[in-house]
Each structure stands twice: as C-alpha cells, then as structure tokens.
Amino acid sequence: MKKTLIAAGVVSLMSTTAMAETIGVSMALFDDNFLTVLRNGMEDYAGGLDDVDLQIEDAQNDVARQLDQINNFIASGVDAVIVNPVDTSATEAMTAAAQSAGVPLVYVNREPINVDTLPDNQAFVASDERESGTLETIEICDILSEQGTDPARVYILMGELSNQAAVQRTQDIFDVIEAGNCAVTLEIIDQQTANWSRDEAQDLVTNWLSTGEEFHAVISNNDEMAIGAIQAMTAAGISMDDVVVGGVDATQDALVAMSEGQLDVTVFQDAAGQGAGAVDAALALARGEDVDQKVYIPFQLVTPDNMDEYTSRN
C-alpha cells in the first residue's frame, strides 16, 4: 500500500519545537446524525491530546463553500486539513489547493473520486463501502429465506447520488444478487434517492405505498432513510412484522427502532473510530510520519441478537 513520507528535516524541526498543532476541519453538514457522531468523535479524541486544536466548520452541503473553507484554512496557516466532502466527485480541486500550498489533507468518511491518485501528503480514512451494503443485503436475504419469501419484491432507498457511499452501497445490492449470494430471488420494484433524509424517505415511501404494489423488503443506504420508511409504513397501518427493513450506520435512533421490532438489520459504521483515525492521520502527516493512504475501519453487522453491543457506540 502506498505510504506518505515528509522530509526528515521537518521531523527534526518539530521534534525540537513544542508548538500547538492546528487542524482545520470542513464537515459536509452539521445537521446529520451520523456526521454529528463523526464530528464529536474528532473533537473528543483531539480534546484528549496535548496541544492539538481543531477548527471545525459546516459546509452546509455546499461544494463552493467547502472549497472556500479549505482555502481559508490554508491561508490561516493550519498544520493540516480534514475534509468530509460534500460531493465526492468534486475533490480534485480540494486536493490541488492543499497540494499547491504543501498542507497535508485527510479525507474522512466519504471516498474522494481521486482516492487512487492522492499526492504523498494526503490520505483517506473511512470504512470500505463494499462491506456495508453487502452485509446488509445478505442478512436481508437470509431473513427473507427464513420467512419463506421467495421471490421477494424490494424497494431501494438511495443516499445522495453525488456521494460515493450511496453509489457503492446500492451497487453492493446488485453485486450480491449477481454473485449468487442471496438466499432468495430479489425483484427490485423501484430505486430512488431520498438524499440520506428521514423526511424525504417518508415522503417517497408514502408515494410508493399509494401505488398498491406488493413488496416484502426495503433496503436503505442509511438508517435515517430506513426510519423514514418505517414511519411511512406504520402511518399506513402496515405491520412491521410483514416487511423486512435494513439500513446502515447503527445510529442510536436505529437501535431504538430495532429494539421495538421495526428495523431488522443495520451495519455499524464506527464514526468515532473514523474521526480519531482522521485526526491521527492528519497529525502524522503534519509531523512527517508514515501514513497508509487508505485507512479502513471495518463495518460490523448488527441484528437484534447483538444490538446490545452497539447501544452506546454511535
């Protein structure tokens, strides 16, 4: 795996100079449950370190605003920058800005489109999205098989289409089907984006329900949309015993829904672990240390059988 290494002279200088280190952090959106846990994880971890200061800003889901934030961090003389990208297809300009200024940059949680061509002082910390939708889909297939539902008719709720995670988690579903790893035959009725949003998912699923189509499962790219789907179905008088619902993230709200018998499966994405890993990578790059350019924090399947292990983690 490619690693980064900064000149030894920088290491020597920093080892003899006791200075506070400042990391600029641009988050895609503060108003997002999972990203809030990610942000808190960074703050909590950095708070336990000596002389490390985080400057965190909200990009408000605006690509131009995020690029401005990165440029402002660079101009202010930060030691490194951490970016949770608004649009993973728009990261090349961010990489170029940091590279031209010689400032280390770490992408966190959302995979940049240029992840395989990052310069030596940049890295990516997240979880491998090929695991997330795969774990979710296989478990849903197993539940449907146990219920004797074959073939099973399914709706898919997708996240923001500009986000690599949404694209990959959706692709995972079809990869499971094509690889023959689903215990039943899945028939996809429809797939649409609800932009990671509980409210948008509730509206979308309400529209789907109005068609009267028979369905057996909802596979969602995240927990928030899964919860929105559950709200739409319960409002329509559908028993959650009759529908299998899955999500990703293992948020606290999702685990409550699981404990109430509404959510069948989720996948734990270690937000705090990603946050701490991003801070570690940024500091290491700033200090001239070796850093793997792709640092993956494993996903973990969560079901009613093991959910108690995750109740305080996201």
C-alpha positions in Angstrom: 0.0 0.0 0.0 1.3 3.4 -0.9 2.5 5.5 2.1 3.5 9.1 2.5 6.7 10.4 3.9 7.6 14.0 4.5 11.2 15.3 4.5 13.3 14.3 7.6 14.2 17.9 8.2 10.6 18.7 9.1 10.5 15.9 11.6 13.7 17.2 13.2 12.3 20.7 13.4 9.0 19.6 15.0 10.7 17.3 17.5 12.7 20.2 18.9 9.8 22.8 18.9 6.9 22.5 21.3 4.1 24.1 19.4 0.4 23.7 19.4 -0.9 22.0 16.2 -4.0 23.2 14.5 -6.2 21.2 12.2 -8.9 22.8 10.0 -11.9 20.5 9.6 -14.6 21.1 7.0 -17.7 18.9 7.5 -20.2 18.4 4.7 -23.2 19.1 7.0 -23.6 19.6 10.7 -27.3 18.7 10.6 -26.8 15.0 10.0 -27.0 12.4 12.8 -24.1 10.2 11.7 -21.8 13.1 10.8 -22.5 14.6 14.2 -21.2 11.5 15.8 -18.2 11.7 13.4 -17.5 15.3 14.3 -17.9 14.7 18.1 -15.5 11.7 17.7 -12.9 14.0 16.3 -13.4 16.7 19.0 -13.4 14.2 21.8 -10.2 12.5 20.6 -8.4 15.7 19.9 -9.5 17.0 23.3 -7.6 14.2 24.9 -4.3 15.1 23.1 -1.8 17.7 24.2 -1.6 21.0 22.3 -4.0 20.0 19.4 -6.6 22.4 18.3 -9.5 21.7 15.9 -11.2 24.4 13.9 -14.4 22.9 12.6 -16.7 24.5 10.1 -20.0 23.5 8.5 -20.0 23.4 4.6 -23.8 23.3 4.7 -23.8 20.8 1.8 -22.3 23.5 -0.5 -19.3 22.5 -2.6 -18.2 26.1 -3.2 -18.4 26.9 0.5 -16.3 23.9 1.3 -13.6 24.8 -1.1 -13.6 28.3 0.4 -13.2 26.9 3.9 -10.2 24.8 2.8 -8.6 27.8 1.2 -9.2 29.8 4.3 -7.7 27.2 6.5 -4.6 27.1 4.3 -4.3 30.9 4.3 -4.5 30.9 8.1 -1.6 28.6 8.4 -3.1 25.4 9.8 -0.8 22.3 10.1 -3.3 20.1 8.3 -6.8 19.9 6.9 -9.5 17.2 7.3 -12.4 17.2 4.8 -15.7 15.3 4.9 -16.6 16.0 1.3 -19.9 17.4 0.3 -19.6 16.0 -3.2 -17.1 13.1 -3.6 -16.8 13.9 -7.4 -15.5 17.4 -6.6 -12.5 16.6 -4.5 -9.8 17.1 -7.2 -9.9 20.9 -6.7 -9.5 20.4 -2.9 -6.6 18.1 -3.4 -4.9 20.6 -5.7 -5.4 23.6 -3.3 -3.8 21.7 -0.4 -1.1 20.2 -2.6 0.0 23.6 -4.0 0.3 25.0 -0.5 2.1 22.0 0.8 -0.5 21.4 3.5 -1.4 17.8 4.4 -5.0 16.9 3.8 -7.1 13.9 5.0 -10.5 13.0 3.6 -12.7 11.3 6.1 -15.8 9.0 5.7 -16.6 9.8 2.1 -14.3 8.4 -0.6 -12.9 11.1 -2.9 -13.1 10.5 -6.6 -9.3 10.8 -6.8 -8.5 8.5 -4.0 -6.1 6.4 -6.1 -4.1 9.4 -7.2 -3.7 11.3 -4.0 -0.4 13.1 -3.6 2.1 11.9 -0.9 0.9 14.2 1.8 -2.8 13.2 1.6 -4.8 10.2 2.9 -8.3 8.8 3.2 -9.8 7.4 6.4 -13.2 5.6 6.3 -14.8 2.2 6.1 -14.8 0.1 3.0 -18.3 0.6 1.5 -18.0 -2.7 -0.4 -18.7 -4.3 3.0 -21.6 -2.1 4.1 -24.3 -2.8 1.5 -23.1 -6.4 1.2 -23.5 -7.2 4.8 -26.9 -5.5 4.9 -28.2 -7.2 1.7 -27.0 -10.8 2.6 -28.7 -10.5 6.0 -31.9 -9.3 4.5 -31.8 -12.2 2.0 -31.3 -14.7 4.9 -34.3 -13.2 6.8 -36.5 -13.4 3.7 -35.4 -17.0 3.2 -36.2 -18.0 6.8 -39.6 -16.5 6.3 -40.1 -18.5 3.1 -40.5 -15.3 0.9 -39.1 -16.2 -2.5 -39.1 -14.4 -4.8 -39.0 -11.2 -2.7 -40.1 -7.8 -4.1 -37.9 -5.0 -2.9 -37.7 -1.2 -2.8 -34.3 0.5 -2.6 -33.7 3.9 -0.9 -30.5 5.6 -2.1 -28.5 8.3 -0.5 -27.2 11.4 -2.3 -26.2 10.4 -5.8 -23.2 12.7 -5.6 -21.8 10.6 -2.8 -19.6 7.6 -3.4 -21.1 5.7 -0.4 -24.6 5.9 -1.8 -23.4 4.7 -5.2 -21.4 1.8 -3.7 -24.0 0.7 -1.2 -26.6 0.5 -4.0 -24.1 -1.4 -6.2 -23.5 -3.8 -3.4 -27.1 -5.0 -3.6 -26.7 -5.9 -7.2 -23.3 -7.4 -6.7 -24.8 -9.8 -4.0 -27.5 -10.8 -6.5 -25.1 -11.3 -9.4 -22.7 -13.3 -7.3 -25.4 -15.7 -6.2 -25.0 -14.7 -2.6 -28.7 -14.0 -1.9 -30.7 -16.9 -0.5 -33.8 -15.8 -2.4 -34.6 -14.2 -5.7 -34.8 -10.4 -5.2 -37.0 -8.5 -7.6 -36.3 -4.7 -7.5 -39.6 -2.8 -7.9 -38.0 0.7 -7.8 -34.9 2.6 -6.5 -34.8 6.3 -5.8 -32.8 8.7 -3.8 -34.1 10.3 -0.6 -30.8 12.1 0.0 -30.0 10.4 3.3 -33.0 12.2 4.8 -35.7 10.7 7.1 -38.3 13.1 5.9 -37.6 12.6 2.2 -37.7 8.9 2.7 -41.0 9.1 4.5 -42.5 11.1 1.6 -41.0 8.8 -1.1 -42.2 5.6 0.6 -45.7 7.1 1.1 -45.8 7.7 -2.6 -44.7 4.1 -3.3 -47.4 2.8 -0.9 -50.0 4.7 -2.9 -49.4 2.5 -5.9 -50.6 -0.6 -4.1 -47.6 -2.6 -5.2 -46.9 -5.7 -3.2 -43.5 -5.6 -1.6 -41.6 -7.6 1.1 -38.5 -5.5 2.0 -36.9 -2.1 1.9 -33.1 -1.9 1.6 -31.9 1.6 2.6 -28.4 3.1 2.1 -28.6 4.5 5.7 -30.6 4.3 8.9 -32.2 7.7 8.6 -34.0 6.8 5.4 -34.9 3.4 6.8 -36.6 5.1 9.8 -38.4 7.4 7.4 -39.6 4.3 5.5 -40.8 2.7 8.8 -42.7 5.9 9.7 -44.5 5.9 6.3 -45.4 2.2 6.6 -46.6 2.5 10.2 -48.7 5.5 9.3 -50.3 3.5 6.6 -51.2 0.7 9.1 -48.6 -1.8 7.8 -47.3 -4.2 10.4 -43.5 -4.2 10.6 -43.7 -8.0 11.1 -44.7 -8.2 7.4 -41.8 -6.2 6.0 -38.0 -6.6 6.3 -36.2 -3.3 6.6 -32.4 -2.7 6.6 -30.2 0.3 7.0 -26.5 1.3 7.6 -24.8 3.2 10.4 -26.2 1.7 13.6 -27.2 5.1 14.9 -28.9 5.4 18.3 -32.3 6.1 16.7 -31.9 3.0 14.5 -31.1 0.8 17.5 -34.2 2.1 19.3 -36.2 1.1 16.1 -34.6 -2.3 16.2 -35.4 -2.8 19.9 -39.0 -2.0 19.0 -39.1 -4.7 16.3 -39.3 -2.2 13.4 -35.8 -2.3 12.0 -34.4 -5.8 11.1 -30.8 -5.1 10.3 -28.2 -2.3 10.3 -24.5 -2.2 9.8 -22.2 -0.5 12.4 -20.1 2.2 10.9 -17.6 3.4 13.5 -18.0 7.1 13.3 -15.9 7.9 16.4 -13.2 5.5 15.1 -13.1 7.2 11.7 -12.9 10.6 13.4 -10.0 9.6 15.7 -8.3 7.9 12.7 -8.6 11.1 10.6 -7.0 13.2 13.4 -4.2 10.7 13.8 -3.5 10.7 10.1 -3.6 14.5 9.9 -1.2 14.8 12.8 1.2 12.1 11.5 1.3 13.8 8.0 2.0 17.2 9.6 4.8 15.6 11.6 6.4 13.9 8.6 5.5 10.3 9.7 4.4 7.4 7.6 0.7 7.1 6.9 -1.2 4.5 4.9 -3.0 6.4 2.2 -6.2 4.3 2.7 -7.1 3.6 6.3 -10.2 1.4 6.6 -12.2 1.0 9.8 -14.2 -2.3 9.5 -18.0 -2.4 9.2 -19.9 -4.7 11.5 -23.3 -6.4 11.1 -25.9 -5.5 13.7 -29.0 -7.6 14.3 -31.4 -7.9 17.3 -29.2 -10.7 18.6 -26.1 -8.5 19.1 -27.5 -4.9 19.1 -26.8 -4.5 22.8 -23.1 -4.4 22.0 -23.6 -1.2 20.0 -26.1 0.8 22.0 -23.6 3.4 23.2 -21.2 3.5 20.2 -22.9 5.7 17.6 
